[in-house]
């Protein structure tokens, strides 16, 4: 069955950025005058660059803005079921990175964030992790910070494991700190396990974790309850089923339910992938960890995603809305379902 592809606008903006500003082309004799481009996702200013056989000079200033909340695809391309509607059946915002290995950074074209390419290999407490990023000087920039847990999940590649990340992020370890605090424990913070792709809370004083810093403004939720049983996420260009039907289902049952759902005159509903599902988590809340104004009836329990576990095909990923944990469960287990459309 034909796959769905992402928004043309994002692709065009990404191509322009890559070709014009991120060095995806060009050669000897190239001369580029000062240019500024602005879009809904990224603002980039590039100063004059002159290259010749004998001289080369370049000065670049980049201001990064979170790409309007766009959720990257999970990286999963393998099929795990003949039923249509699993993660790999949809290609919407394919992961796209521009790597500067010799300079130590990675640009995420989809989200507009710049990442530290290679961590320093040192495990730290949460407080020391934040200080490390605050004091990091890399590629001429000093505005590095500790990423949020949502930002860390966005660079997970759920199509692989050990590590669950693009292989060009060199020497990635297992557990990395985020800046996101545990809403249920003043001494807790969220961490990301890049061995499998799970997100869980840890003791910020007793546990040491690795650090991968990021720069660019964090995104914010832009939710609107439409009064017709749906909620629009304007940042991610997604429309959500406002209230689930209260029936726990198996993973296959969840896929079928969303594929057969008719709501607000639309029939193109689907089971969200794990990154889309975590995008509506509100980590400042618990039981449930979601904006209850937009989603007034949400169980503080697990909700299925369409993403299978790469290391155990009998399991699929879910988000537990008691606190926002990202984990997985046997596909024959029972969890709730909230469908989505768009992207």
Secondary structure, DSSP 8 states (H G I E B T S, - for coil): ---B---HHHHHHHHHHHHHHS-SS--TT-EE--EEEE-SS-EEEEEEEEE-SS-EEEEEEEE----TT------------SSTTSGGGB-SS---EEEETTTTEEEETTT--EEESS--S--B-HHHHHHHHHT--BTTB---EE--HHHHHHTB-TT--SS-B-TTSTT--SEEEEEEE-TT-TTEEEEEETTTTEEEEEETTT--BB--EEES------EEE-SSSEEEETTTTEEEESS--S--B-HHHHHHHHHH--BTTB---EE--HHHHHTTB-TT--SS-B-TTTSSS--SSEEEEEEE-SS-TTEEEEEETTTTEEEEEETTS-BB--EEEE-
